[in-house]
Amino acid sequence: QLQLVESGGGLVQPGGSLRLSCATGGFTKDYYDIGWFRQAPGKEREGVACISSRDGDVSYVNSVKGRFTMSRDNAKNTVYLQMNSLEPEDTAVYSCAAVYQPVSVQCVLGSGAYDYWGQGTQVTVAS
């Protein structure tokens, strides 16, 4: 059974940093794209970043470009989201998700494209 488990959330002051981790397991096929998503209270889920399984290309939503960095460690089966210069508007539950991607295409930030989800981790940016 495919599993995704997020960790690393917490409370941080504006301007601070956090690193989220998404530990993956149970993949039965090669080549899963992984995405990071967030949902703030009263708002729709938003794609933050994704990484393409085949070539490692990363895409970001405009609001986090230059502040967030997504990476992966294949040896540890873990994907990371390094978040710097955090703002109160970044407060949300952050989740990682996966989708089997058999062809070489750029990953997408639409949540509807992903089939497998973690439980999420809370990130709160406040002074």
N, C-alpha and C positions, 0 to 999 in steps of 0.2 A: 504494500500500500504506500503510495507516494505521500511523503510528509514534508511540511515546511514549518519550521519553528523559529519565530522571531525573538530577538532579545536585544537589550541595550537601550531601551527607552528610559525616560525619566524626566526629572524637572531640571531645567537649565535656564540661566539668565539670558536675556537678549545679548547677542554677540557671542554667545558661547558655542560649544561644539558637542556633538554626540556622534557615536558610531553605532549604527544598527547592524545586527547580524541576522542572516537567514540561513539556518542550517537545513540542508535538504537531504532526503533519503528516500529509498524505495523506488527510484526511477527504474523503469523496466526497459526503456529505450534510450538511445543516444539523442542528443540535441533537443534540449528544452530551453526555450527562452524564459528568462526570469524578469519579473517586473516588481517595482516598489510602488505602492499606492498609499494614499492617505485619505482619511475622511474626518473632517471636523464636524462638531455638532451642528445639525441643521443644514449641512451642506452635502453636496453629492460627492461620491468618491472620485478622486483625482489621481491620474497617473503621474508619478513623479519622475521615474527613471526606469529604463529597461536595458537589458543586455542581451544581444543576440548570441545564441548558443554556438554557432559555427565559427564566427570570426571575432566575437568579443566586442563588436561595435556597441556603443552605449548611446542612448538618446535620453534627453532631459526635457522636462517641461520648462518653458521660458523663465518662470518665476524662481527656479532654483539653479539655473545655469551660472557657473562661476562660484557657487557656494557649496553645492552637493557633488559628491563623486561616488559613482557606483563602480564596484570592482568584484572580482570573484577569485576564489582560491580553489581550484579544481581538486587539489590534493585533500583539502578539508571538506569538500562538498558544501562550501559556504559562500554566500554572496553578502557583500557589505554595502552599506550606504553611509559614507562619511558626510556628516552635515556640519558645516561651518557657518559662522556669521548668522546664527539662528535668529529669527524674528518671531514676535508673538503670533504672526499670521501662519507660522509653520506648525502651530499647535494642532495636533490631530492624532488619531490612531493610525499607525503606519503598519501596513501589511505587505508581505511579499506573496507573489503568485507565480505559477508556472504554467506553461503550455507546451505541448509537444510540437516541435517545428521541424518537419521533415525536409523542408526546402531552404535554400539559402536566401533569406529575405531579411530586411531590417525589422527589428522588433517594433511592436506598437505599444502605445500608452493607453489604449482603450481597455477598460477592465473587462468588457464583454468577451475579449479574445482569450482570456485566461480561464483555465479549467480547475486548477488546484490552488488552494488558498491556505495561508497560515492563519493563526488566531489573532494576530495583531499585537502591537506594543504601543503603549501611550507615550507620546512626546508632548511635554508641556513647556512652553517658553514663556517665562514670566519673571518679573522682578519681585 
